[in-house]
């Protein structure tokens, strides 16, 4: 019985089992099973067009529905429903769909003493508040010229919000809808900020925060009660910042300048969204999210857990003897060619993993033990990261592992030799002989 007939008879029980197709003026009722198939088709269309990291499933749904809606008159006339015609229209709709290209801005509590910062790594750029304000003078004038009440309110809200920050990370994004662009841009921003964190260390970077990641208040107040119920209050003024001045970029460039191309490629990779699943990008993204959380984490034990987990993500350790394998792989990549550095890194990682295990298994180590292990590991963190990036880049340039297992296999086969000779570790790769890998 048709939907209209059932409704005319007062039968509404079926309504809970159907969905309405948006943007269709007829034939717009579908069962829950049909709706699930439509969602699956939308996901498949995004994957086929390599757009699943740039456009939302809802956008793909609308494109398919539009394809069906436009084709329906012809289908009713010929009594033939053409999947090809619907898909062709959907693809054209997706290709023409507006993108929210531009610069995505993240306020950062970074270094109030650095007034002229303007430093770029790939698609991400960190700038001082004064620098960005100068750049946006005309843009703000145009924005506020209209006089609309809502625009004025938004301006006031942003300016009030941004006063608490001294820097901004600006990320260039192209080809994305805003919904998909924001997380991609955030990953790139974290990638840049983590480089700076690892370079200057926890003591300098402890209070550095991106806007929505445990930003400290500028005024902090505490209260406690004595056994006699006397209230004791304290207030500290001056929120979290680092001590860096404008010359911080020079020190960064001096040490890491020869890694500029590699680091720029890593930062920018997060923004490309070419929709080709890549196990290395997956691990890099997870690594950077964990490092960002480690530096923003207010609890020291969990800080150490996150940092060791980040290293596990990039070293691809298996299930056996994790502590040794993690320490060994960190030593090989971070201490490349230097046995003494290898031993220092190995011992630092083993100690960190020991206390990490104590935390996750409920053995409650002291904060002194945890932070000693954290600081010792952090001393070598940047060297380990650069070594890991170098080895992974060599593998990616010679092979393209298509799965985590393939990446783990290739990494494990080369990490020992990488310590002695990075060139020999990836010499004469033959992807055609390696299951699960192919040339770029």
HUGI-V280503 format. One line per field, one symbol per residue. psi: psi as a letter, one per 30 degrees, with the letter a starting at -180 (. if undefined). Layout:
psi=???
This chain:
psi=kleeeeefggjgffefgllkjlgkflhgkkleeeeeeeeeeeeeeeeeghgffelleeeeeeeeeeeeeefeeeeeefhkjjeeeeeeeeeeeeefkklilakkkjkkjdjffjfgkjkkjbfkkkkleeeeeeegeeeeeeeffegkeeeeeeeeeeeeeffflflkkkkkkkglleefeeeeeeeeeeeeeeeeeeefleeegegkklehihkklfkkklklklfggkkklkkkkjakllgkafgeeeeeeeegefgeeeeeeeeeeffehfgjkjeeeeeeeeeeeeeeeeffkfjeefeeeeeeeeeeeffhkafkheeeeeeeeeeeefgjfjeeeeeeeeeeeeeeeefeeeefggfilleeeefeeeeeefegeeeeeeeeeeeeeeeefflikgleeeeeeeeeffeeeeeejeeffgkhkifffjkglll.
